[in-house]
Amino acid sequence: MADIPSTGHVGETGARRFAMTGDDVGARSAAFVLFAKEEVRAGRRVVALYPAWQSTDARKAVDFARAALRTDHIAGISVDLSPLALSLIADQLAYLAPYLPPGMVAALSTELPKHLLAGAWLRTVSGLSTLPTSLRQHMGSYAPTVSFLAYCAPSAQVGRLRPSDAISVPFRPVQPVQLLCSTPDPSITRVFDENLPQAIQPVATRTLPVQPLGSTYWGTHKYVEFVALSAHPQALAYAAGALRATECTWCGEPVTATPCPFCRGVGSGDPAAAHHPGPSAQATHTSQSAPAPASRNGVHAPQGPFAPRGVPSGAQAPVAPSPPPGTPGPPPPMDPAPRRPPNLQGNTGPQAPRPPQVGPVGQATTSPWSAPPHRTGPNPPIGAGAPPGAPRTDPPPVPAHGHRPSAPPNPSEGDAKPDGPPRTESPRTYSR
């Protein structure tokens, strides 16, 4: 999308050109919008290349076509290359377009310049604004015997060239190498012919017509523009194989840049995560909606069918003040019809175990279920309190923090009595 004619180096295959000429923006964009309309309706996508140093009209034309056709099948690619190099890249992409998806074609617009040596020999850099230059180089432009070699691919740099200096090129394409060059003034090519071809050693050199925008890019009329490329039969295939593309999550095109040149989506991320909450967000919502169970000194209150009567499930029970450290707390109130706990030791008697002991504030120390004292009479009924006049039985002392008391004896194992000393068992093993 600029006044950059084809080099003809690829053959009859070439990219469609739009000179972007006219009195206003609408006139300069009309030809491209009509072309994009025909291609999109035919089911194809459009990759539009335009120079980064002259991008105002081209960018407006791409945006107008995308908005008028209401489609994201048009990608505008800004390329910061000289006119001769950009013309060659556009024709190479047009040659590869029938064999690659549109996303790969757009990605190759930044990969192919890495395999070229493109630049120009300049007599002066006083008007050069498209490449980085220093004040010393601008002052050296007034010396009569000093010239410059400026490169725009594979990297942008400008260096001074003295008659006695040997040229050291920053990059050499894969052999065999072809050299394309053009100049508006053939009488100034002596310094170029004596230095650059000897450093590149091309197998063939072609002189092409001058590019109309060459003087605009280089800032002077005294220049020799050149492009050195590999003439190997697998050069383009090697460049395409060097890409590592990811599938765009919005349009499905393989892309290497972020955002996607077509839909402006992210290639390796998941844009849908911004619209649908993930598992972490759903878990947070669930935890906030359910009420937290009531707890006392780190022990959770029972919920569901085991909650105390008169308190709905999930509601917070009132917390009573904790006793001072070292003072045994009062036993919790008994339910009029308590649920009989399961007998884990194999006992068949109806004796109920004692509740766990609550230690100081912030510590939850539970003592093991201890066996009831030995009685000679019948056991009291379940749910009945101690008989009047019975001696008070103090709870067992709270064990120290980190010390676990030994388990109570089990009357069902052996002939030992319940209140007798425990019998030491031999350890069980799986070998004879």
C-alpha positions as CSV (number, residue, x, y, z in Angstrom):
1,M,0.0,0.0,0.0
2,A,2.4,2.6,-1.3
3,D,4.0,3.7,-4.6
4,I,6.5,0.8,-4.6
5,P,6.7,-1.0,-8.0
6,S,7.5,-4.7,-8.2
7,T,11.1,-5.9,-8.6
8,G,10.0,-8.8,-10.9
9,H,12.6,-11.0,-9.2
10,V,10.0,-13.6,-8.1
11,G,8.6,-13.9,-11.6
12,E,5.0,-13.4,-12.7
13,T,3.7,-13.8,-9.2
14,G,3.5,-10.4,-7.4
15,A,1.6,-8.6,-4.8
16,R,-1.3,-6.3,-5.7
17,R,-0.1,-2.7,-5.5
18,F,-2.0,0.5,-4.4
19,A,-0.2,3.7,-5.0
20,M,-2.5,5.6,-2.5
21,T,-2.8,8.7,-4.7
22,G,-5.8,11.1,-4.7
23,D,-7.1,14.4,-3.5
24,D,-8.5,13.2,-0.2
25,V,-8.4,10.1,2.1
26,G,-11.6,8.6,0.4
27,A,-10.1,8.8,-3.0
28,R,-6.8,7.3,-1.9
29,S,-8.6,4.4,-0.1
30,A,-11.3,3.6,-2.7
31,A,-9.2,1.2,-4.8
32,F,-8.1,-0.8,-1.7
33,V,-11.6,-1.0,-0.2
34,L,-13.0,-2.3,-3.4
35,F,-10.3,-4.9,-3.7
36,A,-10.8,-6.0,0.0
37,K,-14.5,-6.3,-0.6
38,E,-14.1,-8.7,-3.5
39,E,-11.6,-10.8,-1.6
40,V,-13.6,-11.1,1.6
41,R,-16.8,-12.0,-0.2
42,A,-14.8,-14.7,-2.0
43,G,-13.9,-16.3,1.4
44,R,-10.2,-15.1,1.4
45,R,-8.3,-12.9,3.9
46,V,-6.3,-9.9,3.0
47,V,-2.7,-9.1,4.3
48,A,-2.0,-5.5,3.6
49,L,1.7,-4.3,3.8
50,Y,2.5,-0.7,4.1
51,P,5.8,1.2,5.0
52,A,6.1,2.2,8.7
53,W,7.7,5.5,7.6
54,Q,4.6,6.5,5.5
55,S,1.7,4.8,7.2
56,T,-1.0,7.5,7.7
57,D,-3.1,6.9,4.6
58,A,-2.6,3.2,4.5
59,R,-3.6,2.7,8.1
60,K,-6.8,4.8,7.6
61,A,-7.6,2.7,4.5
62,V,-7.3,-0.5,6.4
63,D,-9.5,0.7,9.3
64,F,-12.1,2.1,6.8
65,A,-12.3,-1.3,5.0
66,R,-12.6,-3.3,8.2
67,A,-15.4,-1.0,9.5
68,A,-17.2,-0.7,6.2
69,L,-17.2,-4.5,5.6
70,R,-17.7,-5.3,9.3
71,T,-15.0,-8.0,9.2
72,D,-11.7,-8.9,10.8
73,H,-10.4,-10.7,7.8
74,I,-8.2,-7.7,6.8
75,A,-4.8,-7.4,8.5
76,G,-2.7,-4.3,8.2
77,I,1.1,-5.0,8.7
78,S,3.5,-2.2,9.2
79,V,7.0,-3.0,7.8
80,D,10.0,-0.7,8.5
81,L,12.1,-1.5,5.4
82,S,13.5,0.5,2.5
83,P,11.4,0.6,-0.7
84,L,13.5,-2.0,-2.6
85,A,13.5,-4.4,0.3
86,L,9.7,-3.9,0.9
87,S,8.9,-4.6,-2.7
88,L,10.9,-7.9,-2.6
89,I,9.2,-9.0,0.6
90,A,5.7,-8.3,-0.8
91,D,6.4,-10.4,-3.9
92,Q,7.8,-13.3,-1.8
93,L,4.7,-13.3,0.4
94,A,2.5,-13.3,-2.6
95,Y,4.4,-16.3,-3.9
96,L,3.9,-18.2,-0.5
97,A,0.3,-17.1,0.0
98,P,-1.3,-20.1,-1.8
99,Y,0.7,-22.6,0.4
100,L,0.3,-21.1,3.8
101,P,-2.5,-19.9,6.0
102,P,-3.1,-16.1,6.2
103,G,-1.7,-16.0,9.8
104,M,1.6,-17.5,8.7
105,V,1.8,-15.1,5.8
106,A,1.4,-12.1,8.1
107,A,4.0,-13.6,10.5
108,L,6.5,-14.0,7.6
109,S,6.4,-10.2,7.0
110,T,8.7,-9.9,10.0
111,E,10.6,-13.1,9.5
112,L,11.8,-12.7,5.9
113,P,13.7,-9.5,6.6
114,K,15.9,-11.4,9.0
115,H,17.2,-13.5,6.1
116,L,18.2,-10.4,4.0
117,L,20.9,-7.8,3.9
118,A,19.3,-4.6,2.8
119,G,20.5,-1.1,2.8
120,A,22.2,1.6,0.7
121,W,25.4,3.4,0.1
122,L,24.9,7.1,1.0
123,R,27.0,10.1,0.2
124,T,25.5,12.0,3.2
125,V,23.2,11.3,6.1
126,S,22.2,14.9,6.8
127,G,18.6,14.2,5.6
128,L,18.3,10.6,6.9
129,S,15.5,10.4,9.4
130,T,14.3,6.8,9.1
131,L,17.4,5.2,10.6
132,P,19.2,6.1,13.9
133,T,22.2,8.4,13.3
134,S,24.5,10.3,15.6
135,L,25.7,13.9,15.6
136,R,29.2,12.7,14.7
137,Q,27.9,11.1,11.6
138,H,26.0,14.2,10.6
139,M,29.2,16.2,11.0
140,G,31.1,13.7,9.0
141,S,28.8,14.2,6.0
142,Y,30.6,17.4,5.3
143,A,34.0,15.7,4.8
144,P,34.7,15.2,1.1
145,T,36.1,11.6,1.3
146,V,33.6,10.1,3.7
147,S,30.6,8.1,2.8
148,F,28.2,5.8,4.7
149,L,26.7,2.3,4.6
150,A,23.2,2.2,6.1
151,Y,21.4,-1.1,6.7
152,C,17.7,-1.5,7.4
153,A,17.7,-5.4,7.5
154,P,18.3,-7.6,9.4
155,S,19.0,-4.7,11.8
156,A,19.0,-1.0,11.5
157,Q,22.5,0.6,11.7
158,V,24.6,3.3,10.0
159,G,28.4,3.2,9.6
160,R,31.1,5.4,8.1
161,L,33.0,4.1,5.0
162,R,36.5,5.5,4.3
163,P,38.4,4.6,1.2
164,S,41.1,2.8,3.2
165,D,38.6,0.8,5.3
166,A,37.7,-2.8,4.6
167,I,33.9,-3.5,4.6
168,S,32.7,-5.9,7.2
169,V,29.0,-6.7,6.5
170,P,26.9,-7.5,9.6
171,F,25.1,-10.4,8.0
172,R,25.7,-12.7,5.1
173,P,22.8,-14.6,3.5
174,V,23.1,-18.3,2.7
175,Q,25.1,-19.1,-0.4
176,P,24.5,-18.7,-3.3
177,V,23.8,-14.9,-2.9
178,Q,22.1,-12.6,-5.4
179,L,22.5,-8.9,-5.3
180,L,19.8,-6.4,-6.4
181,C,20.6,-2.7,-6.6
182,S,19.1,0.5,-8.0
183,T,20.2,4.2,-8.0
184,P,18.8,7.4,-9.4
185,D,22.3,8.5,-10.5
186,P,24.5,5.8,-12.2
187,S,27.5,8.1,-12.2
188,I,28.1,7.8,-8.4
189,T,28.3,4.0,-8.2
190,R,32.1,3.7,-8.3
191,V,32.6,3.5,-4.6
192,F,29.8,1.1,-4.2
193,D,31.0,-1.2,-7.0
194,E,34.5,-1.3,-5.5
195,N,33.5,-2.3,-2.0
196,L,30.2,-4.0,-1.4
197,P,30.3,-6.7,-4.1
198,Q,33.7,-7.9,-2.9
199,A,32.4,-8.2,0.6
200,I,29.2,-10.1,-0.3
201,Q,30.6,-12.1,-3.3
202,P,27.3,-12.6,-5.2
203,V,26.8,-15.1,-7.9
204,A,24.6,-12.7,-9.9
205,T,23.9,-8.9,-9.8
206,R,20.8,-7.2,-11.2
207,T,20.3,-3.5,-11.7
208,L,16.7,-2.5,-11.3
209,P,14.8,0.7,-12.0
210,V,14.9,3.3,-9.2
211,Q,12.1,3.2,-6.7
212,P,9.9,6.4,-6.6
213,L,10.1,6.6,-2.8
214,G,13.8,5.9,-2.5
215,S,14.8,9.5,-2.1
216,T,12.1,10.0,0.5
217,Y,13.4,7.1,2.6
218,W,17.1,7.8,2.3
219,G,16.8,11.6,2.5
220,T,19.1,12.2,-0.5
221,H,19.4,11.7,-4.2
222,K,23.0,10.4,-4.0
223,Y,22.5,6.8,-2.9
224,V,22.7,3.2,-4.2
225,E,20.1,1.0,-2.8
226,F,20.8,-2.8,-2.6
227,V,19.3,-6.0,-1.3
228,A,21.3,-9.2,-0.9
229,L,19.3,-12.4,-0.7
230,S,19.9,-16.1,-0.8
231,A,19.2,-17.9,-4.1
232,H,19.0,-21.3,-2.5
233,P,15.9,-23.3,-3.6
234,Q,14.9,-24.0,0.0
235,A,15.5,-20.4,1.3
236,L,11.9,-19.5,1.6
237,A,10.9,-22.9,3.1
238,Y,13.7,-22.5,5.7
239,A,12.3,-19.1,6.7
240,A,8.8,-20.4,7.0
241,G,10.0,-23.4,9.1
242,A,11.7,-21.0,11.5
243,L,8.3,-19.7,12.7
244,R,6.8,-20.9,16.0
245,A,3.2,-19.9,15.8
246,T,0.3,-20.4,18.2
247,E,-3.3,-20.5,17.4
248,C,-5.3,-17.4,18.1
249,T,-8.1,-18.2,20.6
250,W,-10.6,-15.8,18.8
251,C,-10.2,-16.4,15.1
252,G,-8.1,-19.6,15.1
253,E,-5.3,-18.3,12.9
254,P,-1.7,-19.3,13.6
255,V,0.0,-16.1,14.7
256,T,3.4,-15.2,16.2
257,A,2.6,-11.7,17.4
258,T,0.4,-10.3,20.1
259,P,-2.2,-9.1,19.4
260,C,-3.4,-11.1,16.4
261,P,-3.1,-9.0,13.2
262,F,-6.7,-10.0,12.2
263,C,-8.9,-10.0,15.2
264,R,-6.5,-8.2,17.7
265,G,-6.9,-11.2,20.1
266,V,-4.2,-12.9,22.1
267,G,-2.5,-15.9,20.5
268,S,-1.4,-18.0,23.5
269,G,-3.8,-16.7,26.2
270,D,-7.5,-17.3,26.9
271,P,-9.5,-14.1,26.4
272,A,-12.7,-16.0,27.4
273,A,-11.4,-16.1,31.0
274,A,-12.3,-12.4,31.3
275,H,-15.9,-13.1,30.7
276,H,-16.4,-16.4,32.5
277,P,-15.3,-16.9,36.1
278,G,-12.7,-19.6,36.5
279,P,-12.7,-22.3,39.2
280,S,-11.0,-20.0,41.7
281,A,-13.7,-17.3,41.3
282,Q,-16.4,-19.9,41.7
283,A,-14.9,-21.4,44.8
284,T,-14.6,-17.9,46.3
285,H,-18.3,-17.2,45.6
286,T,-19.4,-20.5,47.2
287,S,-17.3,-20.0,50.3
288,Q,-18.8,-16.6,50.9
289,S,-22.4,-17.7,50.4
290,A,-22.3,-20.5,53.0
291,P,-22.2,-19.4,56.7
292,A,-19.2,-20.4,58.7
293,P,-19.8,-22.9,61.5
294,A,-19.7,-21.7,65.0
295,S,-16.6,-22.6,67.0
296,R,-15.3,-22.3,70.5
297,N,-11.6,-22.5,71.4
298,G,-10.9,-24.0,68.0
299,V,-13.5,-26.7,68.2
300,H,-16.3,-26.5,65.6
301,A,-19.9,-26.7,66.8
302,P,-21.8,-29.7,65.4
303,Q,-23.9,-29.0,62.2
304,G,-26.7,-30.7,60.4
305,P,-28.5,-33.6,62.2
306,F,-26.0,-33.5,65.1
307,A,-26.6,-29.8,66.0
308,P,-28.1,-29.1,69.4
309,R,-31.9,-28.8,69.6
310,G,-33.3,-25.4,69.4
311,V,-30.4,-24.1,67.2
312,P,-30.9,-24.2,63.4
313,S,-28.3,-25.9,61.3
314,G,-25.6,-23.5,60.1
315,A,-26.4,-20.8,62.8
316,Q,-23.7,-19.5,65.1
317,A,-24.1,-20.5,68.7
318,P,-23.3,-18.0,71.5
319,V,-19.7,-18.3,72.8
320,A,-19.3,-18.4,76.5
321,P,-16.3,-16.7,78.3
322,S,-13.4,-19.2,78.7
323,P,-12.2,-20.0,82.2
324,P,-8.7,-18.9,83.3
325,P,-5.8,-21.2,82.4
326,G,-5.4,-24.3,84.6
327,T,-9.1,-24.3,85.8
328,P,-11.2,-27.2,84.5
329,G,-14.3,-26.0,82.8
330,P,-17.8,-27.1,83.7
331,P,-19.2,-30.0,81.8
332,P,-21.4,-29.1,78.8
333,P,-25.2,-29.4,79.2
334,M,-26.5,-32.8,78.4
335,D,-29.3,-33.2,75.9
336,P,-32.5,-34.6,77.4
337,A,-32.3,-37.5,74.9
338,P,-28.6,-37.7,73.9
339,R,-27.4,-39.8,71.0
340,R,-25.6,-42.8,72.2
341,P,-22.1,-42.8,70.8
342,P,-20.8,-45.9,69.0
343,N,-18.8,-48.4,71.0
344,L,-15.5,-48.5,69.2
345,Q,-13.8,-50.8,71.8
346,G,-16.2,-53.7,71.5
347,N,-17.9,-53.1,74.9
348,T,-21.5,-54.2,75.2
349,G,-22.4,-52.2,78.3
350,P,-24.5,-49.0,78.2
351,Q,-21.9,-46.8,79.8
352,A,-21.4,-43.5,78.1
353,P,-17.9,-41.9,77.7
354,R,-16.9,-38.6,79.2
355,P,-16.8,-35.5,77.1
356,P,-13.4,-34.0,76.0
357,Q,-11.7,-31.5,78.2
358,V,-11.2,-28.0,77.1
359,G,-7.9,-26.4,77.9
360,P,-6.8,-22.7,77.9
361,V,-8.1,-20.2,75.4
362,G,-6.9,-20.8,71.9
363,Q,-5.9,-24.4,72.5
364,A,-8.1,-27.4,71.8
365,T,-6.8,-30.3,73.9
366,T,-9.0,-33.4,73.9
367,S,-8.4,-36.2,76.3
368,P,-9.1,-39.8,75.3
369,W,-12.3,-41.5,76.3
370,S,-11.6,-43.0,79.7
371,A,-13.4,-46.0,81.2
372,P,-15.9,-45.2,84.0
373,P,-15.1,-46.2,87.6
374,H,-15.8,-49.7,88.7
375,R,-19.2,-50.1,90.2
376,T,-20.7,-53.1,92.0
377,G,-24.3,-52.1,91.7
378,P,-26.5,-51.7,88.6
379,N,-25.7,-48.9,86.2
380,P,-28.0,-45.8,86.3
381,P,-30.3,-45.4,83.4
382,I,-29.2,-43.4,80.4
383,G,-29.8,-39.6,80.7
384,A,-30.1,-39.7,84.5
385,G,-27.7,-37.6,86.7
386,A,-25.7,-38.6,89.7
387,P,-27.7,-39.8,92.7
388,P,-28.0,-37.4,95.7
389,G,-25.3,-37.7,98.2
390,A,-22.9,-39.4,95.8
391,P,-19.3,-38.4,96.2
392,R,-18.0,-35.9,93.6
393,T,-15.7,-37.3,91.0
394,D,-13.2,-34.8,89.6
395,P,-12.2,-35.0,86.0
396,P,-8.8,-36.4,85.2
397,P,-6.0,-33.8,84.9
398,V,-5.4,-32.2,81.5
399,P,-2.3,-33.7,79.9
400,A,0.6,-31.4,79.0
401,H,0.7,-29.9,75.6
402,G,2.3,-32.4,73.1
403,H,2.0,-35.4,75.5
404,R,-0.4,-38.1,74.6
405,P,-1.6,-40.4,77.4
406,S,-1.7,-44.1,76.9
407,A,-4.9,-45.7,75.6
408,P,-7.3,-47.3,78.1
409,P,-7.4,-51.0,78.5
410,N,-9.9,-53.0,76.5
411,P,-11.8,-55.6,78.6
412,S,-12.7,-57.6,75.5
413,E,-9.0,-58.4,74.8
414,G,-7.6,-60.9,77.3
415,D,-8.6,-61.8,80.9
416,A,-7.4,-58.5,82.5
417,K,-9.9,-56.6,84.6
418,P,-11.1,-53.2,83.4
419,D,-9.4,-51.4,86.4
420,G,-6.2,-53.5,86.2
421,P,-2.9,-52.5,84.6
422,P,-2.7,-52.8,80.8
423,R,-1.1,-55.8,79.2
424,T,1.7,-55.2,76.8
425,E,1.1,-56.8,73.4
426,S,3.8,-58.0,71.2
427,P,4.2,-56.1,68.0
428,R,2.5,-57.5,64.9
429,T,4.5,-58.2,61.8
430,Y,3.9,-59.6,58.3
431,S,6.8,-62.1,58.4
432,R,7.3,-65.3,60.3
